[in-house]
Amino acid sequence: MNFRGLAERQSELRRSKLRWTRRGATVFFLFFVLAVTWPGMAPFNRIHPLVLGLPFSMFWIAVWVFSSFLVLVAVDKIEGRFREEDD
């Protein structure tokens, strides 16, 4: 395999990884919306037990908000690597 073919293959692999990262984040945020709105929130919409001093329903939403932050940080790091490689 020549250098050009290898470079094209690496470029395709990078685009594929980036595509899967974005799809994974999209799926996560679809679950996020479902989990904090009415149909997904219904089983967790209660006050007791208290978790870290918060009603359980508020804790449920806080966990999803924090996990969305972690997902966005991961997506930014992965996309940042691709931006650096393209420069």
N, C-alpha and C positions, 0 to 999 in steps of 0.2 A: 504494500500500500504506500502510495507516495504521500508527501507532506500535505499537499492540498486536500487529498481525501481524508487524511487524519484530522486536519483542522475542521473540515466540514462535519465530520462525525462528532467531534468534540462540541462543536457549535450546536448541533442537533440535540445532543445529550443535555447541554445546558438549557436550551429552550424547553425541552421536555420536562426537566426538573422544575423549572420556573412555572411551567403550565400546571404541573401537579400541585405545586405549592399554592398557587392561586386558587385552583379548584378545591383543595382541602380547606383553605380559609373560607371560601364561599359556602361550602357545606357546613362548616362550623357555625358561621353566622346565620345560616338558615335554621339550624338547631337552636341557636341562641334566641332568635326571634320566637320560635315555637315554645321554648322553655320559659320565657318570661312574659308571655301573653296568655290569654284566657285558656285555650285548650291544654297547653303544657303546664300552666301554673296551677290548674285546679287541684291536682293531688297534693300540692305542697302549700296550698293557701291556708295556713293555720298559724296560730300564735305559738303554741307549745309544741315541741320543746324550745327553750331559749338556747341559742348557740352564740357563744361569745357576747352574751347580753342582748342579742338581737332576736326579734321574733323569727321563727324559722323561715317564713316567706321572704322577709327582708334579707336574711342570710343567703337564701337561695339565689336571689337576684344579685347580691354582692359577689357571690362566687362566680356567676356567669360574667359579670362586668370585669372582674379581675382576670378571669381566664381569657376574655377577649383581648385584654391588654397584652397578655403573654403571647397570644397568637399573632397579634399585630407586630410585636417586637421580633418574633421569629421570622415573619414574612419580610420585615424590613431588613433583617440581617442577611437573609438568603438573597433578596433582590439587590442588596448592597454589594454582595460578592459579584453578582453578575454585572452590575454597573462598573465596578472596578476593573473587571476583566475586559469589558468592551472599550474602555478608555485607552 
